[in-house]
Amino acid sequence: MAHPEGELFRRAPDTPDRIGLSSASEIDLTAAWRLSRLLATHRPDIVHAHDSHALAMAATALSFGAVAPVPQLIAARRVDFHLNRNSFSRWKHRQVTRFIAASQAIAEMLYTDGIARDRISVVHDGIDVDRIGRIAPTDLHREFWLPHGVPVIVNIGALTDHKGQRYLLEALPLAMRQVPDLHLVILGEGELRRPLEQQIRHLHLERAVRMPGFRTDVLALARSADLFVMSSVTEGLGSTVLDAMAMGMAVVGTRAGGIPEAVVDGETGLLVPVADPPALAAAIVSLMKDPARRAQFGAAGHQHVARHFTVDQLVERTFAVYQDVVSRAARVPVRD
């Protein structure tokens, strides 16, 4: 079941098992009632909710009591934001049998927010390493009219506060003192476009920075850059970091959230403190001045992702959680 206008629904096979369903708000009783009827028809063992609205709809649907036996409710958690404290959020989170956290950092945050450890499983994101490795590069210089041969760093992410692009922009003039022809391409769109554009003008970086907005070919574009930089303030794990390493790129990242679980500091990239432009600049300069080390990090990153972050591992570990949840439920005695 997925939003009928969403990407997941579009990509899913067009079969009777593909059901379009969405909620107009976090509390949508009509959508929840429809879901409860669908669950009563299909009688699943597990309902796996992949975002906050889906969890709210599923928890509400199960509360109607129209489904027997009641399926186990699993909630995916991919962001390192604290759980909301309002009464409805507390209620819906109490209905969850198991949280699947995309990183150990998220798991620790859930525990801090009052979720028992035996209700949390960590399943790291997985990517199709072979497919990503085969992506042909698109020439950034030609695409964005950059001077021929200038070094380019790339950042991928929504233009939002938690992605920390403002710190990357602050770091760029510091890095350019030692790498004068350095250029930056930020691939993504969001509500902070105007403030970031104002910051670029304030720092006189108009010639050095490109922000082309949302692109469907971000990985092909990123692949022709010299270095991938992740400037996040908070980050669940950082799937774009995994993509970059799969493409054989060295990474400079912050120690936000689960990024240190993906990037091995000093082996596949360099990690710096959050919101620290001088440290970010120093790491960028260090790798931009050492092509051999960049290549070494890129090769090690590809191997690291291929060993620990494949889509097959994601599927296997998620299925293992399903099996554990169902087996535990079967051992719970039924009350009269």
VENKA-V146684 format. One record per run of one state. SS is the DSSP state (helix for helix, strand for strand, loop for the rest). FROM is the first residue (numbers start at 1). LEN is the number of residues. If there is no record, write none. Layout:
<<SS	FROM	LEN> <SS	FROM	LEN>>
This chain:
<<loop	1	1> <strand	2	1> <loop	3	4> <helix	7	5> <loop	12	8> <strand	20	1> <loop	21	8> <helix	29	14> <loop	43	3> <strand	46	4> <loop	50	2> <helix	52	12> <loop	64	8> <strand	72	6> <loop	78	9> <helix	87	8> <loop	95	3> <strand	98	4> <loop	102	2> <helix	104	9> <loop	113	4> <helix	117	3> <strand	120	3> <loop	123	4> <strand	127	1> <loop	128	1> <helix	129	5> <loop	134	6> <helix	140	4> <loop	144	8> <strand	152	5> <loop	157	4> <helix	161	3> <loop	164	1> <helix	165	12> <loop	177	6> <strand	183	5> <loop	188	5> <helix	193	10> <loop	203	6> <strand	209	5> <loop	214	4> <helix	218	6> <loop	224	3> <strand	227	4> <loop	231	8> <helix	239	8> <loop	247	4> <strand	251	4> <loop	255	4> <helix	259	4> <loop	263	2> <strand	265	1> <loop	266	3> <strand	269	4> <loop	273	4> <helix	277	12> <loop	289	2> <helix	291	18> <loop	309	1> <strand	310	1> <helix	311	21> <loop	332	5>>
